[in-house]
Amino acid sequence: MEPTDLREMMPALESSVYCNWGAGGPSPRRVVEAAESALEHHEYEAPAAAGMYPAAFEVYDEARAAVADLLGASLDEIALTQSTTDGINRVAGALNWNEDDVVVRTDLEHSAGILPWQRLEREDGVEVRTLETEGGRLDGGLEAVRAAAEDATLFCVSSLTWTHGTRLPVEAIVEVAHDAGALVLVDAVQSPGQVPVDVREWGADFVVAAGHKWLLAPFGAGFLFVRGGVEGDLVPAAIGYRSVEDANATDYRYAAGARRFEVGTASPAPHAGLTEAIAILEEIGLETIQRRIERLTDRLKEGVPDDRLLSPRSYESGLVTIAVDDPERTVERLADREIVVRSLPNPDAIRASIHAFNSRADVDALLEALESEF
């Protein structure tokens, strides 16, 4: 299958120039049909057959296997969540925090990678250190990381910055953090679906993401990677029958691996959609997807003046940030022309997210609509 073939299966693209994949990726018909089919089976057939819980668990198992294959992880290292924010909070809630602990984050984290640590700072006296950035890059490089790592408990960093589309040096950050005795959590939600991801190469302790952006899955299909062996010292804040080996035992034991981070009953539909979405993208090939994103973003950047382009001119991701005088008004004006992008709170700009399922005509339409801004 080619990216252009899948485009024809995406109803949301029939009436708009959609360039907002970094916020949410419209699903193809096959994905929605897979979610619908799982829900119909669960509600119509399973009750009188094997049962609703076994039907749901079969879907969970399939999704866990698909995510493990996507990330280069083992089955025991994957937990299913609802979202990236949900995954980060499950990790944050599993450590025993006190006023001697230190969390390090960058100043470019999404609110999902800021608010949980602000809460720990307020409630438990945890120190939060912020790595400063400039133009989407770490200001001070790895020396700044080393300085911040002293006595640190946990680093929280993004694989791709949502503000600039830059790639942070995750492997190097992980090495520095581990040398200092700190754990590392990677917010990877902008990576799966547009670039190949191998969690073994990163070496991080936790990787959180969700399927509703570049993976084209429905809302509610999140996932959490927990590096094997790390989970032994963690006690999740929430517990339920999916967290333990035997929910009926008088003395519970947590399930092996990342499964201790799962809790209770959830709809199988979103994760059935995620499984199908991953299968579709693998049919196309993630390398093929990445190459097409690179070509299309290069085309977009060629039409943006240097003083307006806030993302790197050379390819790093499909996220392209463009300075405009009035971001909110620009987004509204583009929407009037059926072109979908988003504004950013910082920097003062708009962000176009270009996926492999966009076309050159989409890019040209966006550039034409932005001419008055330049």
Secondary structure, DSSP 8 states (H G I E B T S, - for coil): --HHHHHTT-GGGSSSEE-BTTT-----HHHHHHHHHHHHIIIIIGGGTT-HHHHHHHHHHHHHHHHHHHHT--GGGEEEES-HHHHHHHHHTTS---TT-EEEEETT--GGGTHHHHHHHHHH--EEEEE-EETTEETTHHHHHHHHHTT-SEEEEESB-TTT--B--HHHHHHHHHHTT-EEEEE-TTSBTTB---HHHH--SEEEEESSSTT---TT-EEEEE-TTGGGG---S---TTTBS-TT-SS--B-SGGGGG--S---SHHHHHHHHHHHHHHHH-HHHHHHHHHHHHHHHHHTS-TTTB-S-SS-S-SEEEEE-S-HHHHHHHHHHTTEE-EEETTTTEEEEE--TTS-HHHHHHHHHHHGGG-
